[in-house]
């Protein structure tokens, strides 16, 4: 999983905590330090009609969404019962 976020973002911290809770490894990318990366993410979000919010989470299957969609995704995959093998 890749989590794009920024400093002082409550939902970014919650997304990271949720992934840690279900023991799914992730890479956290702080878009606040790289304007080109941030613009690339914003351009992508525009292309799929998604609001410019963080976190934005991506998995093997592509874009998942923000914190709420990540929580739904993990629940749907059965991750609170153990889904590490399915997702990673």
Phi and psi in radians as a Rosetta constraint file:
Dihedral C 1 N 2 CA 2 C 2 CIRCULARHARMONIC -2.187 0.35
Dihedral N 2 CA 2 C 2 N 3 CIRCULARHARMONIC 2.256 0.35
Dihedral C 2 N 3 CA 3 C 3 CIRCULARHARMONIC -2.011 0.35
Dihedral N 3 CA 3 C 3 N 4 CIRCULARHARMONIC 2.063 0.35
Dihedral C 3 N 4 CA 4 C 4 CIRCULARHARMONIC -1.659 0.35
Dihedral N 4 CA 4 C 4 N 5 CIRCULARHARMONIC 2.244 0.35
Dihedral C 4 N 5 CA 5 C 5 CIRCULARHARMONIC -2.678 0.35
Dihedral N 5 CA 5 C 5 N 6 CIRCULARHARMONIC -2.875 0.35
Dihedral C 5 N 6 CA 6 C 6 CIRCULARHARMONIC -2.635 0.35
Dihedral N 6 CA 6 C 6 N 7 CIRCULARHARMONIC 2.911 0.35
Dihedral C 6 N 7 CA 7 C 7 CIRCULARHARMONIC -1.053 0.35
Dihedral N 7 CA 7 C 7 N 8 CIRCULARHARMONIC 2.636 0.35
Dihedral C 7 N 8 CA 8 C 8 CIRCULARHARMONIC 1.007 0.35
Dihedral N 8 CA 8 C 8 N 9 CIRCULARHARMONIC 0.658 0.35
Dihedral C 8 N 9 CA 9 C 9 CIRCULARHARMONIC -1.960 0.35
Dihedral N 9 CA 9 C 9 N 10 CIRCULARHARMONIC 1.876 0.35
Dihedral C 9 N 10 CA 10 C 10 CIRCULARHARMONIC -1.008 0.35
Dihedral N 10 CA 10 C 10 N 11 CIRCULARHARMONIC -0.782 0.35
Dihedral C 10 N 11 CA 11 C 11 CIRCULARHARMONIC -1.282 0.35
Dihedral N 11 CA 11 C 11 N 12 CIRCULARHARMONIC -0.454 0.35
Dihedral C 11 N 12 CA 12 C 12 CIRCULARHARMONIC -1.123 0.35
Dihedral N 12 CA 12 C 12 N 13 CIRCULARHARMONIC -0.794 0.35
Dihedral C 12 N 13 CA 13 C 13 CIRCULARHARMONIC -1.094 0.35
Dihedral N 13 CA 13 C 13 N 14 CIRCULARHARMONIC -0.684 0.35
Dihedral C 13 N 14 CA 14 C 14 CIRCULARHARMONIC -1.157 0.35
Dihedral N 14 CA 14 C 14 N 15 CIRCULARHARMONIC -0.688 0.35
Dihedral C 14 N 15 CA 15 C 15 CIRCULARHARMONIC -1.111 0.35
Dihedral N 15 CA 15 C 15 N 16 CIRCULARHARMONIC -0.784 0.35
Dihedral C 15 N 16 CA 16 C 16 CIRCULARHARMONIC -1.092 0.35
Dihedral N 16 CA 16 C 16 N 17 CIRCULARHARMONIC -0.730 0.35
Dihedral C 16 N 17 CA 17 C 17 CIRCULARHARMONIC -1.101 0.35
Dihedral N 17 CA 17 C 17 N 18 CIRCULARHARMONIC -0.681 0.35
Dihedral C 17 N 18 CA 18 C 18 CIRCULARHARMONIC -1.130 0.35
Dihedral N 18 CA 18 C 18 N 19 CIRCULARHARMONIC -0.766 0.35
Dihedral C 18 N 19 CA 19 C 19 CIRCULARHARMONIC -1.124 0.35
Dihedral N 19 CA 19 C 19 N 20 CIRCULARHARMONIC -0.669 0.35
Dihedral C 19 N 20 CA 20 C 20 CIRCULARHARMONIC -1.157 0.35
Dihedral N 20 CA 20 C 20 N 21 CIRCULARHARMONIC -0.663 0.35
Dihedral C 20 N 21 CA 21 C 21 CIRCULARHARMONIC -1.045 0.35
Dihedral N 21 CA 21 C 21 N 22 CIRCULARHARMONIC -0.684 0.35
Dihedral C 21 N 22 CA 22 C 22 CIRCULARHARMONIC -1.701 0.35
Dihedral N 22 CA 22 C 22 N 23 CIRCULARHARMONIC 0.202 0.35
Dihedral C 22 N 23 CA 23 C 23 CIRCULARHARMONIC 0.945 0.35
Dihedral N 23 CA 23 C 23 N 24 CIRCULARHARMONIC 0.787 0.35
Dihedral C 23 N 24 CA 24 C 24 CIRCULARHARMONIC -1.781 0.35
Dihedral N 24 CA 24 C 24 N 25 CIRCULARHARMONIC 2.115 0.35
Dihedral C 24 N 25 CA 25 C 25 CIRCULARHARMONIC -1.155 0.35
Dihedral N 25 CA 25 C 25 N 26 CIRCULARHARMONIC 2.575 0.35
Dihedral C 25 N 26 CA 26 C 26 CIRCULARHARMONIC -2.587 0.35
Dihedral N 26 CA 26 C 26 N 27 CIRCULARHARMONIC 2.821 0.35
Dihedral C 26 N 27 CA 27 C 27 CIRCULARHARMONIC -1.953 0.35
Dihedral N 27 CA 27 C 27 N 28 CIRCULARHARMONIC 2.259 0.35
Dihedral C 27 N 28 CA 28 C 28 CIRCULARHARMONIC -1.781 0.35
Dihedral N 28 CA 28 C 28 N 29 CIRCULARHARMONIC 2.225 0.35
Dihedral C 28 N 29 CA 29 C 29 CIRCULARHARMONIC -2.061 0.35
Dihedral N 29 CA 29 C 29 N 30 CIRCULARHARMONIC 2.012 0.35
Dihedral C 29 N 30 CA 30 C 30 CIRCULARHARMONIC -1.477 0.35
Dihedral N 30 CA 30 C 30 N 31 CIRCULARHARMONIC 1.872 0.35
Dihedral C 30 N 31 CA 31 C 31 CIRCULARHARMONIC -1.354 0.35
Dihedral N 31 CA 31 C 31 N 32 CIRCULARHARMONIC -0.107 0.35
Dihedral C 31 N 32 CA 32 C 32 CIRCULARHARMONIC -1.224 0.35
Dihedral N 32 CA 32 C 32 N 33 CIRCULARHARMONIC -0.309 0.35
Dihedral C 32 N 33 CA 33 C 33 CIRCULARHARMONIC -1.749 0.35
Dihedral N 33 CA 33 C 33 N 34 CIRCULARHARMONIC -0.116 0.35
Dihedral C 33 N 34 CA 34 C 34 CIRCULARHARMONIC -2.390 0.35
Dihedral N 34 CA 34 C 34 N 35 CIRCULARHARMONIC 1.760 0.35
Dihedral C 34 N 35 CA 35 C 35 CIRCULARHARMONIC -1.145 0.35
Dihedral N 35 CA 35 C 35 N 36 CIRCULARHARMONIC -0.589 0.35
Dihedral C 35 N 36 CA 36 C 36 CIRCULARHARMONIC -1.174 0.35
Dihedral N 36 CA 36 C 36 N 37 CIRCULARHARMONIC -0.739 0.35
Dihedral C 36 N 37 CA 37 C 37 CIRCULARHARMONIC -1.124 0.35
Dihedral N 37 CA 37 C 37 N 38 CIRCULARHARMONIC -0.762 0.35
Dihedral C 37 N 38 CA 38 C 38 CIRCULARHARMONIC -1.039 0.35
Dihedral N 38 CA 38 C 38 N 39 CIRCULARHARMONIC -0.798 0.35
Dihedral C 38 N 39 CA 39 C 39 CIRCULARHARMONIC -1.128 0.35
Dihedral N 39 CA 39 C 39 N 40 CIRCULARHARMONIC -0.669 0.35
Dihedral C 39 N 40 CA 40 C 40 CIRCULARHARMONIC -1.079 0.35
Dihedral N 40 CA 40 C 40 N 41 CIRCULARHARMONIC -0.728 0.35
Dihedral C 40 N 41 CA 41 C 41 CIRCULARHARMONIC -1.135 0.35
Dihedral N 41 CA 41 C 41 N 42 CIRCULARHARMONIC -0.779 0.35
Dihedral C 41 N 42 CA 42 C 42 CIRCULARHARMONIC -1.088 0.35
Dihedral N 42 CA 42 C 42 N 43 CIRCULARHARMONIC -0.726 0.35
Dihedral C 42 N 43 CA 43 C 43 CIRCULARHARMONIC -1.059 0.35
Dihedral N 43 CA 43 C 43 N 44 CIRCULARHARMONIC -0.748 0.35
Dihedral C 43 N 44 CA 44 C 44 CIRCULARHARMONIC -1.099 0.35
Dihedral N 44 CA 44 C 44 N 45 CIRCULARHARMONIC -0.797 0.35
Dihedral C 44 N 45 CA 45 C 45 CIRCULARHARMONIC -1.057 0.35
Dihedral N 45 CA 45 C 45 N 46 CIRCULARHARMONIC -0.686 0.35
Dihedral C 45 N 46 CA 46 C 46 CIRCULARHARMONIC -1.045 0.35
Dihedral N 46 CA 46 C 46 N 47 CIRCULARHARMONIC -0.738 0.35
Dihedral C 46 N 47 CA 47 C 47 CIRCULARHARMONIC -1.157 0.35
Dihedral N 47 CA 47 C 47 N 48 CIRCULARHARMONIC -0.414 0.35
Dihedral C 47 N 48 CA 48 C 48 CIRCULARHARMONIC -1.893 0.35
Dihedral N 48 CA 48 C 48 N 49 CIRCULARHARMONIC 0.102 0.35
Dihedral C 48 N 49 CA 49 C 49 CIRCULARHARMONIC 1.246 0.35
Dihedral N 49 CA 49 C 49 N 50 CIRCULARHARMONIC 0.598 0.35
Dihedral C 49 N 50 CA 50 C 50 CIRCULARHARMONIC -1.852 0.35
Dihedral N 50 CA 50 C 50 N 51 CIRCULARHARMONIC 2.414 0.35
Dihedral C 50 N 51 CA 51 C 51 CIRCULARHARMONIC -1.031 0.35
Dihedral N 51 CA 51 C 51 N 52 CIRCULARHARMONIC 2.699 0.35
Dihedral C 51 N 52 CA 52 C 52 CIRCULARHARMONIC -1.444 0.35
Dihedral N 52 CA 52 C 52 N 53 CIRCULARHARMONIC 1.311 0.35
Dihedral C 52 N 53 CA 53 C 53 CIRCULARHARMONIC -2.195 0.35
Dihedral N 53 CA 53 C 53 N 54 CIRCULARHARMONIC 2.779 0.35
Dihedral C 53 N 54 CA 54 C 54 CIRCULARHARMONIC -2.169 0.35
Dihedral N 54 CA 54 C 54 N 55 CIRCULARHARMONIC 2.621 0.35
Dihedral C 54 N 55 CA 55 C 55 CIRCULARHARMONIC -1.353 0.35
Dihedral N 55 CA 55 C 55 N 56 CIRCULARHARMONIC 2.827 0.35
Dihedral C 55 N 56 CA 56 C 56 CIRCULARHARMONIC -2.182 0.35
Dihedral N 56 CA 56 C 56 N 57 CIRCULARHARMONIC 2.174 0.35
Dihedral C 56 N 57 CA 57 C 57 CIRCULARHARMONIC -1.991 0.35
Dihedral N 57 CA 57 C 57 N 58 CIRCULARHARMONIC 2.390 0.35
Dihedral C 57 N 58 CA 58 C 58 CIRCULARHARMONIC -2.193 0.35
Dihedral N 58 CA 58 C 58 N 59 CIRCULARHARMONIC 2.452 0.35
Dihedral C 58 N 59 CA 59 C 59 CIRCULARHARMONIC -2.184 0.35
Dihedral N 59 CA 59 C 59 N 60 CIRCULARHARMONIC -2.963 0.35
Dihedral C 59 N 60 CA 60 C 60 CIRCULARHARMONIC -1.024 0.35
Dihedral N 60 CA 60 C 60 N 61 CIRCULARHARMONIC -0.515 0.35
Dihedral C 60 N 61 CA 61 C 61 CIRCULARHARMONIC -1.544 0.35
Dihedral N 61 CA 61 C 61 N 62 CIRCULARHARMONIC 0.032 0.35
Dihedral C 61 N 62 CA 62 C 62 CIRCULARHARMONIC 1.910 0.35
Dihedral N 62 CA 62 C 62 N 63 CIRCULARHARMONIC -2.646 0.35
Dihedral C 62 N 63 CA 63 C 63 CIRCULARHARMONIC -1.225 0.35
Dihedral N 63 CA 63 C 63 N 64 CIRCULARHARMONIC 2.251 0.35
Dihedral C 63 N 64 CA 64 C 64 CIRCULARHARMONIC -1.729 0.35
Dihedral N 64 CA 64 C 64 N 65 CIRCULARHARMONIC -0.844 0.35
Dihedral C 64 N 65 CA 65 C 65 CIRCULARHARMONIC 2.290 0.35
Dihedral N 65 CA 65 C 65 N 66 CIRCULARHARMONIC -2.674 0.35
Dihedral C 65 N 66 CA 66 C 66 CIRCULARHARMONIC -1.531 0.35
Dihedral N 66 CA 66 C 66 N 67 CIRCULARHARMONIC -2.838 0.35
Dihedral C 66 N 67 CA 67 C 67 CIRCULARHARMONIC -1.036 0.35
Dihedral N 67 CA 67 C 67 N 68 CIRCULARHARMONIC -0.838 0.35
Dihedral C 67 N 68 CA 68 C 68 CIRCULARHARMONIC -1.069 0.35
Dihedral N 68 CA 68 C 68 N 69 CIRCULARHARMONIC -0.747 0.35
Dihedral C 68 N 69 CA 69 C 69 CIRCULARHARMONIC -1.224 0.35
Dihedral N 69 CA 69 C 69 N 70 CIRCULARHARMONIC -0.581 0.35
Dihedral C 69 N 70 CA 70 C 70 CIRCULARHARMONIC -1.096 0.35
Dihedral N 70 CA 70 C 70 N 71 CIRCULARHARMONIC -0.805 0.35
Dihedral C 70 N 71 CA 71 C 71 CIRCULARHARMONIC -1.050 0.35
Dihedral N 71 CA 71 C 71 N 72 CIRCULARHARMONIC -0.754 0.35
Dihedral C 71 N 72 CA 72 C 72 CIRCULARHARMONIC -1.102 0.35
Dihedral N 72 CA 72 C 72 N 73 CIRCULARHARMONIC -0.800 0.35
Dihedral C 72 N 73 CA 73 C 73 CIRCULARHARMONIC -1.003 0.35
Dihedral N 73 CA 73 C 73 N 74 CIRCULARHARMONIC -0.840 0.35
Dihedral C 73 N 74 CA 74 C 74 CIRCULARHARMONIC -1.147 0.35
Dihedral N 74 CA 74 C 74 N 75 CIRCULARHARMONIC -0.684 0.35
Dihedral C 74 N 75 CA 75 C 75 CIRCULARHARMONIC -1.123 0.35
Dihedral N 75 CA 75 C 75 N 76 CIRCULARHARMONIC -0.794 0.35
Dihedral C 75 N 76 CA 76 C 76 CIRCULARHARMONIC -1.079 0.35
Dihedral N 76 CA 76 C 76 N 77 CIRCULARHARMONIC -0.628 0.35
Dihedral C 76 N 77 CA 77 C 77 CIRCULARHARMONIC -1.403 0.35
Dihedral N 77 CA 77 C 77 N 78 CIRCULARHARMONIC -0.070 0.35
Dihedral C 77 N 78 CA 78 C 78 CIRCULARHARMONIC 1.346 0.35
Dihedral N 78 CA 78 C 78 N 79 CIRCULARHARMONIC 0.448 0.35
Dihedral C 78 N 79 CA 79 C 79 CIRCULARHARMONIC -1.207 0.35
Dihedral N 79 CA 79 C 79 N 80 CIRCULARHARMONIC -0.343 0.35
Dihedral C 79 N 80 CA 80 C 80 CIRCULARHARMONIC -1.417 0.35
Dihedral N 80 CA 80 C 80 N 81 CIRCULARHARMONIC -0.125 0.35
Dihedral C 80 N 81 CA 81 C 81 CIRCULARHARMONIC -1.875 0.35
Dihedral N 81 CA 81 C 81 N 82 CIRCULARHARMONIC -0.088 0.35
Dihedral C 81 N 82 CA 82 C 82 CIRCULARHARMONIC 1.994 0.35
Dihedral N 82 CA 82 C 82 N 83 CIRCULARHARMONIC 1.743 0.35
Dihedral C 82 N 83 CA 83 C 83 CIRCULARHARMONIC -2.257 0.35
Dihedral N 83 CA 83 C 83 N 84 CIRCULARHARMONIC 0.181 0.35
Dihedral C 83 N 84 CA 84 C 84 CIRCULARHARMONIC -0.876 0.35
Dihedral N 84 CA 84 C 84 N 85 CIRCULARHARMONIC -0.785 0.35
Dihedral C 84 N 85 CA 85 C 85 CIRCULARHARMONIC -1.130 0.35
Dihedral N 85 CA 85 C 85 N 86 CIRCULARHARMONIC -0.598 0.35
Dihedral C 85 N 86 CA 86 C 86 CIRCULARHARMONIC -1.245 0.35
Dihedral N 86 CA 86 C 86 N 87 CIRCULARHARMONIC -0.676 0.35
Dihedral C 86 N 87 CA 87 C 87 CIRCULARHARMONIC -1.584 0.35
Dihedral N 87 CA 87 C 87 N 88 CIRCULARHARMONIC -0.665 0.35
